[in-house]
Amino acid sequence: MNRARFQLLATAAMMMVAASDKKLFDTGPSKVYAKPITKSDLPRWDVNGEIIYAKDEKTATKYAKKRGLWRPGTIVKPIK
């Protein structure tokens, strides 16, 4: 084994050892994830006595229609 090949092999071995040490290359988390919106974070809406969680009246009406709770003339009102 000649000198250049030995130096290359030794350098590669040192790089592998250094890469396995987490303290040397710790840059912290790469992404910051936003907290997901849960049901308890959304306002509550009353539709014919049923409670729907939605961000606004239009969305609450849409969810009520999907669930079969909404009929023409139904009032969607917020619950405090």
N, C-alpha and C positions, 0 to 999 in steps of 0.2 A: 504494500500500500504506500503510495507516494505521499509526500507532505501535503499537497493541495487537497487531495481526497480526504486525508485525515482531518485537516482543518475544517473542511466542509461538513464532514460527519460530526465533529465536535460542536460546531456552530449550530447545526440542526438539533442536536441533543439538548443543548442549552436553551434553544428557543422553545422546544417542547416542554421543558421543565418550567420555564418562565410563563408559558401560556397556561399551564395548569394551576398557577398561583392566582387565585381570584382577587387578591388584594392589589395586585399590580395593574390589572385591567378593569377594575370595577368603575364603570361610568354611571352607575345608577340605572333606574328603570328607563327603558327606551321609549315607552309610551305612557302617557297619563290618561287613564280611563275615567270618563265622567260617570258619576253615580247614576245608575239607571232609575228611571221614574217608576215608582211603585204606585199601587192603587191608593195607598194612604196619602200620597202627595197630591193627588188630584182632587178638585172640588166634587162634592156630591150633588146629584140632581135628582129631583123627585118626578117620576113619570107614572101617573096613575097608582101611586102608593108604592111603586118599586124604586129602588135606589140604583142609580147608574153613576159610575165614576167617569168623568170626562173633563177636558180642559175648558170647553166653552159650550154654550147652548146648542150651537149648530152640530157639534160632535155628539152631544148627548142625544139630540133628536135622531141623528144617524144611527147610533147604537140602539136606541129604542125601536126604530123601524126594523133593524136587523133581527131583534129579539121578539118582534111581534107585539110590543107593548104600546106602540104609538098608533093613535087613530086620529083622523082629521078633527081639529078643534081641541086636541089635547094640549094642556099647558105644561111646559117644562119649566120648573122653578128650582132655584138653588136652595140647598139646605145649609143652614149655618150651624 
